[in-house]
Amino acid sequence: MLVHIPDHFSSKFKFNLSKVPCVKTDRTSRLRALLGIILGFFMLCLSLFELYSFIKISDTDNRSFIMVEIFALIMTFVALGIIANSIKSSIRYKKFIFNGKDFSIIYRPSSDVKHTFNVALSEYMGVRLRVLFTQFGIFNINRYIIDLYHNDTSKIIPLYISTNDKNIRKIWEEYSRFFKLPALILSERGLVKREFNDLNKSIIELSKEGKLPFIASGKYPNPNSIDIEEQNDAVIIKPLFNFIYELGCFARFYTFSCFFTLILSFFLITYIKPMILLTYIFLAFVGLFIVSLLAILIQKPSNNIVITDNKLIIEQNIFFLFKRNISIDTKQVKGIELSYNPKTDKYNIIFTDDKKLISYKGKIPVNDLLWIKDFIIRKLVGN
């Protein structure tokens, strides 16, 4: 029987293999599920109260509140959905048991019966590192996942999951060495394999040993989406202004702000006269539109890459107005890959050293990202 097992549930997970046999359970945080139930119950009570209040007012008042009643009814269904999903997430789990040679996988869905099956360690292709970029409106978060990769997705076993990239490559290397399996990462060339004995070698060292994968010769012209600025002591890669991307940022920011304005209006309409409230709502939407547009227009093109003799620097723009720089010693760069995120259907460049992993979200086409990746590798190895 074919059993579909969803992707990992946890946002924080570590499979401790220091003692064998070892057992680890992958499930949604119970605190998160509890908070979801509490939030859903709170929204349900408020929605039912508003619905009851306006139905009662309509019986004694000639004014129509049909739109408010419909909105309250919608919020009621939303609240019930939040409660149901929170309860569902608290029930399901996956349990993994490792005895030193084989894995036992127990899957408990939110409905239906448990499924148990065994998998030999020799069936796994390697230890895979993934960076899943998730966007919540205007907020972004990276989820770093290390797992034992199997062609059958139901047999993939999480080893480490975190939203913190600290020492992520070192952890990846430790698991690869423990299992004596290749390290894997999903790139534009499919699954890229790197033997665990080569994980501690830098890009420069791999180049000297002739172990670098194919890179373009550099004869192709610069992509139209970027500008290359050559200085005496540095090379700066600058993505040009992308109107479609910036328009998308504006739409997300404005939609996010309007959503909270509507929620606030929903609860204030009981205490403020409707016509006055409508005026305030209109002015709030106009103000949010102007602020959102200015936030997009005044920001300069971000996410520059600076290459010097000693440092590789990634400039990142945070929430339109703030910037931060992350640097890696050029001699310590262990990997540069174009990684694919199936959840967002986007590519980004992954830079790694022993301590950290930097995800470069370039806002540019995938072919241009590939050109940038090859360009940086050629600069590092001196080609």
Secondary structure, 3 states (H helix, E strand, C coil): CCCCCCCCCCCCEECCCCCCCEEEEECCCHHHHHHHHHHHHHHHHHHHHHHHHHHHHHHHCCCCCHHHHHHHHHHHHHHHHHHHHHHHHHHCEEEEEECCCEEEEEEECCCCCCEEEEEEHHHCCEEEEEEEEEEECCEEEEEEEEEEECCCHHHCEEEEEECCCCCHHHHHHHHHHHHCCCEEEEECCEEEEECHHHCCCCHHHHHHCCCCCCCCCCCCCCCCCEEEEECCCEEEEEECCCHHHHHHHHHHHHHHHHHHHHHHHHHHCCCCCHHHHHHHHHHHHHHHHHHHHHHHHCCCCCCCEEEECCEEEEEEEECCCEEEEEEEEHHHCCEEEEEEECCCCEEEEEEECCCCEEEECCCCCHHHHHHHHHHHHHHHHCC
